Amino acid sequence: MDQKSVSIIIPNRNSKTIDKTISSLFNQTAFDNIKEILVIGTDEPGLVFERGPVRFLPSQIPISAPVARNIGIQQVRGTDFVFIDADCIAEPMWLATLLNAKTAEHQIIGGSVSFEGNNFWQLCYNLTMFHEFIPTAPAGYRKNLGTLNLLVSRKVVDCTGLLDENLVRCQDTEWTLRMRHHGYTLYFDPNAVVKHLPQVTGLPQILKLWCLTGFYSSQVRQKYPKLIDPTPFYNSPIIAVLLSPAIGAFVTTRIFIRNPRLFRYIHTSPVVFLTKIAWILGTRHHSPGSIK
């Protein structure tokens, strides 16, 4: 691979940890491969400084993550786009691992999410959202990947297009499903690790985010029904709502049974359970504005 072939894109919305994100990129063993680091959005804390490959594209108002990522895609010059979020800290081998995993067959590679040492609410959010992408999960093909830790070849984006800016949540699910729809495979390498520090502060915020996730995931499901596993009773709204406690309990139990290493976090199970119910209720809303 040619030196300085990678463009790293970071959407930022006044993150309090963006300086740590950028510092972790300067500590990469594959730093010489970085052509540019583009930060897009707002930075009220004043933590973004343009140095070395870092460029900051400020927006007049806060913009959504897909809008910021699309601006980055259209601005950068690298042959590979690497995405990380402004609340993530990359392990030193993160970029090298993503680049080493790239082959002619693997043009889209996602990495794992670590949440060791997070506070309780961060732990709950990470576990319920990323339990399939922990560092001890097996490498292999996935049905979708997250943009908080993702490498995508430029030619893939040229083929499949930009992210859907109408999706406030689940835009990465839609985007990577669209890539699969165009015949590409999604590869997961657990050794490409980022630590995720989401800015969540309590249960109401987490449940609202999961209601929104349910709402937008229902739109994605309608678009790619053949690429998403069927959900029990999904097409029977009344039954799904009535059985949501049972479904939530089943899904929560399955998370811990399938991943025995997660039993150390069993104390998060009540919150995980509630997020699954919130997701089901979110799929039943007709507009995101009705989610309080």
C-alpha positions as a Markdown table, in Angstrom:
| # | Residue | x | y | z |
|---|---|---|---|---|
| 1 | Met | 0.0 | 0.0 | 0.0 |
| 2 | Asp | 1.3 | 3.5 | -0.9 |
| 3 | Gln | 2.3 | 5.7 | 1.9 |
| 4 | Lys | -0.2 | 8.4 | 3.0 |
| 5 | Ser | -3.1 | 6.7 | 1.4 |
| 6 | Val | -5.6 | 7.0 | 4.2 |
| 7 | Ser | -8.1 | 9.8 | 4.9 |
| 8 | Ile | -9.6 | 9.7 | 8.4 |
| 9 | Ile | -13.0 | 11.3 | 8.8 |
| 10 | Ile | -14.4 | 12.4 | 12.2 |
| 11 | Pro | -17.8 | 14.0 | 12.7 |
| 12 | Asn | -17.8 | 16.3 | 15.7 |
| 13 | Arg | -20.6 | 17.9 | 17.7 |
| 14 | Asn | -18.9 | 19.7 | 20.5 |
| 15 | Ser | -17.3 | 16.5 | 21.8 |
| 16 | Lys | -15.4 | 16.8 | 25.1 |
| 17 | Thr | -13.0 | 14.0 | 24.1 |
| 18 | Ile | -12.1 | 14.9 | 20.5 |
| 19 | Asp | -8.6 | 16.0 | 21.6 |
| 20 | Lys | -8.1 | 12.5 | 23.0 |
| 21 | Thr | -9.4 | 11.0 | 19.7 |
| 22 | Ile | -6.9 | 13.0 | 17.7 |
| 23 | Ser | -4.0 | 12.2 | 20.0 |
| 24 | Ser | -4.8 | 8.5 | 19.7 |
| 25 | Leu | -4.4 | 8.9 | 15.9 |
| 26 | Phe | -1.0 | 10.5 | 16.3 |
| 27 | Asn | 0.0 | 7.4 | 18.3 |
| 28 | Gln | -0.8 | 5.0 | 15.6 |
| 29 | Thr | 1.9 | 2.6 | 14.5 |
| 30 | Ala | 0.7 | 3.2 | 10.9 |
| 31 | Phe | 0.7 | 7.0 | 11.3 |
| 32 | Asp | 2.8 | 7.3 | 8.1 |
| 33 | Asn | -0.1 | 6.0 | 6.1 |
| 34 | Ile | -2.3 | 8.9 | 7.1 |
| 35 | Lys | -2.7 | 11.5 | 4.4 |
| 36 | Glu | -5.2 | 13.7 | 6.4 |
| 37 | Ile | -7.4 | 13.7 | 9.4 |
| 38 | Leu | -10.5 | 15.7 | 8.8 |
| 39 | Val | -12.7 | 16.9 | 11.6 |
| 40 | Ile | -16.1 | 18.2 | 10.6 |
| 41 | Gly | -18.7 | 20.0 | 12.7 |
| 42 | Thr | -18.8 | 22.2 | 15.8 |
| 43 | Asp | -16.1 | 22.5 | 18.5 |
| 44 | Glu | -17.4 | 24.8 | 21.3 |
| 45 | Pro | -14.9 | 23.3 | 23.8 |
| 46 | Gly | -12.1 | 24.4 | 21.5 |
| 47 | Leu | -10.3 | 21.1 | 21.6 |
| 48 | Val | -9.5 | 20.8 | 17.8 |
| 49 | Phe | -6.2 | 22.2 | 16.7 |
| 50 | Glu | -4.9 | 22.0 | 13.1 |
| 51 | Arg | -1.5 | 20.4 | 13.2 |
| 52 | Gly | 0.2 | 17.9 | 11.0 |
| 53 | Pro | -2.5 | 16.1 | 8.9 |
| 54 | Val | -5.4 | 17.5 | 11.0 |
| 55 | Arg | -7.9 | 19.8 | 9.2 |
| 56 | Phe | -11.0 | 21.3 | 10.8 |
| 57 | Leu | -14.0 | 22.1 | 8.7 |
| 58 | Pro | -16.3 | 24.1 | 11.1 |
| 59 | Ser | -20.1 | 24.2 | 10.5 |
| 60 | Gln | -22.2 | 27.3 | 11.4 |
| 61 | Ile | -24.6 | 25.1 | 13.4 |
| 62 | Pro | -24.3 | 21.5 | 14.7 |
| 63 | Ile | -24.8 | 19.0 | 11.9 |
| 64 | Ser | -25.7 | 15.3 | 12.0 |
| 65 | Ala | -23.1 | 12.6 | 11.8 |
| 66 | Pro | -24.1 | 11.5 | 8.3 |
| 67 | Val | -24.0 | 15.1 | 7.0 |
| 68 | Ala | -20.5 | 15.5 | 8.5 |
| 69 | Arg | -19.2 | 12.2 | 7.1 |
| 70 | Asn | -20.5 | 13.1 | 3.6 |
| 71 | Ile | -18.8 | 16.4 | 3.7 |
| 72 | Gly | -15.6 | 14.6 | 4.7 |
| 73 | Ile | -15.9 | 12.0 | 1.9 |
| 74 | Gln | -16.3 | 14.8 | -0.6 |
| 75 | Gln | -13.3 | 16.8 | 0.7 |
| 76 | Val | -10.6 | 14.2 | 1.4 |
| 77 | Arg | -8.1 | 12.8 | -1.1 |
| 78 | Gly | -7.1 | 9.4 | 0.2 |
| 79 | Thr | -7.7 | 6.0 | -1.5 |
| 80 | Asp | -9.2 | 4.6 | 1.7 |
| 81 | Phe | -11.7 | 6.3 | 4.0 |
| 82 | Val | -11.4 | 5.5 | 7.7 |
| 83 | Phe | -14.1 | 6.5 | 10.0 |
| 84 | Ile | -13.9 | 7.0 | 13.8 |
| 85 | Asp | -16.2 | 9.0 | 16.1 |
| 86 | Ala | -15.2 | 11.9 | 18.3 |
| 87 | Asp | -16.0 | 9.9 | 21.4 |
| 88 | Cys | -13.6 | 7.0 | 20.5 |
| 89 | Ile | -10.0 | 6.4 | 21.5 |
| 90 | Ala | -8.1 | 4.2 | 19.0 |
| 91 | Glu | -5.6 | 1.6 | 20.2 |
| 92 | Pro | -2.1 | 2.1 | 18.7 |
| 93 | Met | -2.5 | -0.9 | 16.3 |
| 94 | Trp | -6.0 | 0.1 | 15.2 |
| 95 | Leu | -5.2 | 1.6 | 11.9 |
| 96 | Ala | -2.5 | -1.0 | 11.0 |
| 97 | Thr | -4.9 | -3.8 | 11.7 |
| 98 | Leu | -7.6 | -2.3 | 9.5 |
| 99 | Leu | -5.1 | -1.8 | 6.7 |
| 100 | Asn | -3.6 | -5.3 | 7.0 |
| 101 | Ala | -7.1 | -6.7 | 6.8 |
| 102 | Lys | -7.8 | -5.0 | 3.5 |
| 103 | Thr | -7.6 | -7.3 | 0.5 |
| 104 | Ala | -9.1 | -7.5 | -3.0 |
| 105 | Glu | -12.0 | -9.4 | -1.4 |
| 106 | His | -12.2 | -7.3 | 1.8 |
| 107 | Gln | -12.8 | -3.7 | 0.8 |
| 108 | Ile | -14.9 | -2.9 | 3.9 |
| 109 | Ile | -13.5 | -3.7 | 7.3 |
| 110 | Gly | -15.0 | -2.9 | 10.7 |
| 111 | Gly | -13.3 | -3.1 | 14.0 |
| 112 | Ser | -14.3 | -3.8 | 17.6 |
| 113 | Val | -15.6 | -1.7 | 20.4 |
| 114 | Ser | -14.0 | -1.8 | 23.9 |
| 115 | Phe | -15.8 | -0.4 | 26.9 |
| 116 | Glu | -13.6 | -1.5 | 29.8 |
| 117 | Gly | -13.6 | 1.1 | 32.6 |
| 118 | Asn | -16.5 | 3.1 | 31.4 |
| 119 | Asn | -19.1 | 4.5 | 33.9 |
| 120 | Phe | -22.3 | 2.6 | 34.4 |
| 121 | Trp | -24.4 | 4.4 | 31.8 |
| 122 | Gln | -21.7 | 4.3 | 29.2 |
| 123 | Leu | -21.3 | 0.6 | 29.9 |
| 124 | Cys | -25.0 | -0.1 | 29.5 |
| 125 | Tyr | -25.2 | 1.8 | 26.2 |
| 126 | Asn | -22.1 | 0.1 | 24.8 |
| 127 | Leu | -23.1 | -3.4 | 25.8 |
| 128 | Thr | -26.7 | -3.2 | 24.4 |
| 129 | Met | -25.5 | -1.5 | 21.2 |
| 130 | Phe | -22.2 | -3.2 | 20.5 |
| 131 | His | -22.3 | -6.7 | 22.2 |
| 132 | Glu | -21.7 | -8.3 | 18.8 |
| 133 | Phe | -18.6 | -6.3 | 18.2 |
| 134 | Ile | -16.5 | -6.7 | 21.4 |
| 135 | Pro | -12.8 | -7.4 | 21.0 |
| 136 | Thr | -13.2 | -11.1 | 22.0 |
| 137 | Ala | -15.8 | -11.7 | 19.2 |
| 138 | Pro | -14.6 | -13.9 | 16.4 |
| 139 | Ala | -13.4 | -12.4 | 13.1 |
| 140 | Gly | -15.4 | -12.9 | 10.0 |
| 141 | Tyr | -18.2 | -11.6 | 7.9 |
| 142 | Arg | -21.0 | -9.4 | 9.3 |
| 143 | Lys | -24.4 | -8.3 | 8.1 |
| 144 | Asn | -23.8 | -4.7 | 9.0 |
| 145 | Leu | -21.0 | -2.6 | 10.5 |
| 146 | Gly | -20.8 | 0.7 | 12.4 |
| 147 | Thr | -19.1 | 3.9 | 11.3 |
| 148 | Leu | -17.5 | 4.5 | 14.6 |
| 149 | Asn | -14.8 | 2.1 | 13.5 |
| 150 | Leu | -14.8 | 1.4 | 9.8 |
| 151 | Leu | -12.5 | 1.3 | 6.7 |
| 152 | Val | -14.1 | 1.7 | 3.3 |
| 153 | Ser | -12.3 | 1.7 | 0.0 |
| 154 | Arg | -13.0 | 4.8 | -2.2 |
| 155 | Lys | -14.2 | 2.6 | -5.0 |
| 156 | Val | -16.9 | 1.1 | -2.8 |
| 157 | Val | -18.2 | 4.6 | -2.0 |
| 158 | Asp | -18.0 | 5.6 | -5.7 |
| 159 | Cys | -20.2 | 2.6 | -6.4 |
| 160 | Thr | -22.7 | 2.7 | -3.5 |
| 161 | Gly | -23.0 | 6.5 | -2.9 |
| 162 | Leu | -22.9 | 8.6 | 0.2 |
| 163 | Leu | -24.7 | 8.1 | 3.6 |
| 164 | Asp | -28.4 | 8.7 | 3.8 |
| 165 | Glu | -28.6 | 12.1 | 5.6 |
| 166 | Asn | -32.3 | 11.6 | 6.3 |
| 167 | Leu | -31.5 | 8.9 | 8.9 |
| 168 | Val | -30.7 | 10.5 | 12.3 |
| 169 | Arg | -29.9 | 7.0 | 13.6 |
| 170 | Cys | -29.0 | 3.7 | 11.8 |
| 171 | Gln | -27.4 | 5.5 | 8.9 |
| 172 | Asp | -24.4 | 3.2 | 9.2 |
| 173 | Thr | -26.6 | 0.1 | 9.1 |
| 174 | Glu | -28.3 | 1.4 | 6.0 |
| 175 | Trp | -25.0 | 2.3 | 4.3 |
| 176 | Thr | -23.3 | -1.0 | 4.9 |
| 177 | Leu | -26.5 | -2.9 | 4.0 |
| 178 | Arg | -26.5 | -0.9 | 0.7 |
| 179 | Met | -22.9 | -2.0 | 0.2 |
| 180 | Arg | -24.0 | -5.7 | 0.6 |
| 181 | His | -26.8 | -5.0 | -1.8 |
| 182 | His | -24.2 | -4.0 | -4.4 |
| 183 | Gly | -22.4 | -7.3 | -3.9 |
| 184 | Tyr | -19.7 | -6.3 | -1.4 |
| 185 | Thr | -18.8 | -8.3 | 1.8 |
| 186 | Leu | -18.4 | -6.8 | 5.2 |
| 187 | Tyr | -15.5 | -8.1 | 7.2 |
| 188 | Phe | -15.0 | -7.7 | 11.0 |
| 189 | Asp | -11.6 | -7.8 | 12.6 |
| 190 | Pro | -11.8 | -7.7 | 16.4 |
| 191 | Asn | -8.1 | -6.7 | 16.7 |
| 192 | Ala | -8.8 | -3.2 | 15.3 |
| 193 | Val | -10.0 | -1.8 | 18.7 |
| 194 | Val | -11.4 | 1.6 | 19.7 |
| 195 | Lys | -12.6 | 2.5 | 23.2 |
| 196 | His | -16.0 | 4.1 | 23.0 |
| 197 | Leu | -16.9 | 6.9 | 25.5 |
| 198 | Pro | -20.5 | 7.9 | 24.6 |
| 199 | Gln | -21.8 | 11.1 | 26.1 |
| 200 | Val | -24.8 | 9.5 | 27.8 |
| 201 | Thr | -25.7 | 10.5 | 31.4 |
| 202 | Gly | -28.8 | 8.5 | 32.4 |
| 203 | Leu | -31.6 | 6.1 | 31.6 |
| 204 | Pro | -34.0 | 8.6 | 30.0 |
| 205 | Gln | -31.4 | 9.6 | 27.4 |
| 206 | Ile | -30.5 | 6.0 | 26.6 |
| 207 | Leu | -34.1 | 4.9 | 26.2 |
| 208 | Lys | -34.9 | 7.9 | 24.0 |
| 209 | Leu | -31.9 | 7.0 | 21.8 |
| 210 | Trp | -33.2 | 3.4 | 21.6 |
| 211 | Cys | -36.7 | 4.5 | 20.7 |
| 212 | Leu | -35.2 | 6.6 | 17.9 |
| 213 | Thr | -33.0 | 3.6 | 16.8 |
| 214 | Gly | -36.2 | 1.5 | 16.6 |
| 215 | Phe | -37.9 | 4.2 | 14.5 |
| 216 | Tyr | -35.1 | 4.6 | 12.0 |
| 217 | Ser | -34.3 | 0.9 | 11.9 |
| 218 | Ser | -37.8 | 0.2 | 10.8 |
| 219 | Gln | -37.2 | 2.4 | 7.8 |
| 220 | Val | -34.0 | 0.6 | 7.0 |
| 221 | Arg | -35.8 | -2.8 | 7.4 |
| 222 | Gln | -38.5 | -1.7 | 4.9 |
| 223 | Lys | -35.8 | -0.8 | 2.4 |
| 224 | Tyr | -33.7 | -4.0 | 2.7 |
| 225 | Pro | -36.1 | -6.7 | 4.0 |
| 226 | Lys | -34.1 | -9.5 | 2.5 |
| 227 | Leu | -30.8 | -8.4 | 4.1 |
| 228 | Ile | -32.0 | -8.2 | 7.7 |
| 229 | Asp | -33.0 | -11.2 | 9.9 |
| 230 | Pro | -36.7 | -11.3 | 10.6 |
| 231 | Thr | -37.8 | -10.1 | 14.0 |
| 232 | Pro | -40.6 | -12.1 | 15.7 |
| 233 | Phe | -44.0 | -10.4 | 15.4 |
| 234 | Tyr | -42.5 | -7.4 | 13.7 |
| 235 | Asn | -45.3 | -7.3 | 11.2 |
| 236 | Ser | -47.9 | -7.6 | 13.9 |
| 237 | Pro | -47.7 | -4.3 | 15.8 |
| 238 | Ile | -50.2 | -5.0 | 18.5 |
| 239 | Ile | -48.8 | -8.4 | 19.3 |
| 240 | Ala | -45.2 | -7.0 | 19.3 |
| 241 | Val | -46.1 | -4.3 | 21.8 |
| 242 | Leu | -48.0 | -6.7 | 24.0 |
| 243 | Leu | -45.2 | -9.2 | 24.0 |
| 244 | Ser | -42.4 | -6.6 | 24.2 |
| 245 | Pro | -41.5 | -7.5 | 27.8 |
| 246 | Ala | -41.2 | -11.2 | 26.9 |
| 247 | Ile | -39.3 | -10.3 | 23.7 |
| 248 | Gly | -37.0 | -8.0 | 25.6 |
| 249 | Ala | -36.3 | -10.6 | 28.2 |
| 250 | Phe | -35.5 | -13.2 | 25.5 |
| 251 | Val | -33.1 | -10.9 | 23.6 |
| 252 | Thr | -31.4 | -9.8 | 26.8 |
| 253 | Thr | -30.8 | -13.3 | 28.0 |
| 254 | Arg | -29.5 | -14.4 | 24.6 |
| 255 | Ile | -26.9 | -11.6 | 24.6 |
| 256 | Phe | -25.3 | -12.9 | 27.8 |
| 257 | Ile | -25.7 | -16.6 | 26.9 |
| 258 | Arg | -24.1 | -16.1 | 23.5 |
| 259 | Asn | -21.2 | -14.1 | 25.0 |
| 260 | Pro | -20.3 | -15.7 | 28.3 |
| 261 | Arg | -17.5 | -13.1 | 28.8 |
| 262 | Leu | -20.2 | -10.5 | 29.2 |
| 263 | Phe | -21.5 | -12.1 | 32.4 |
| 264 | Arg | -19.2 | -9.8 | 34.3 |
| 265 | Tyr | -21.6 | -7.0 | 33.2 |
| 266 | Ile | -24.7 | -8.8 | 34.3 |
| 267 | His | -25.6 | -5.9 | 36.5 |
| 268 | Thr | -26.4 | -3.9 | 33.3 |
| 269 | Ser | -29.1 | -6.4 | 32.3 |
| 270 | Pro | -32.1 | -4.4 | 33.6 |
| 271 | Val | -31.1 | -1.5 | 31.4 |
| 272 | Val | -30.4 | -3.7 | 28.5 |
| 273 | Phe | -33.8 | -5.2 | 28.9 |
| 274 | Leu | -35.5 | -1.8 | 28.9 |
| 275 | Thr | -33.6 | -0.7 | 25.7 |
| 276 | Lys | -35.0 | -3.7 | 23.9 |
| 277 | Ile | -38.5 | -2.7 | 24.9 |
| 278 | Ala | -37.8 | 0.9 | 23.8 |
| 279 | Trp | -36.6 | -0.4 | 20.4 |
| 280 | Ile | -39.8 | -2.3 | 19.9 |
| 281 | Leu | -41.9 | 0.7 | 20.9 |
| 282 | Gly | -39.8 | 3.0 | 18.6 |
| 283 | Thr | -40.6 | 0.8 | 15.6 |
| 284 | Arg | -44.3 | 1.5 | 16.1 |
| 285 | His | -44.0 | 5.3 | 16.0 |
| 286 | His | -45.0 | 7.1 | 12.8 |
| 287 | Ser | -42.6 | 10.0 | 13.2 |
| 288 | Pro | -39.5 | 10.7 | 15.4 |
| 289 | Gly | -41.2 | 13.8 | 16.8 |
| 290 | Ser | -43.7 | 11.6 | 18.6 |
| 291 | Ile | -40.9 | 10.0 | 20.7 |
| 292 | Lys | -40.6 | 12.0 | 23.9 |
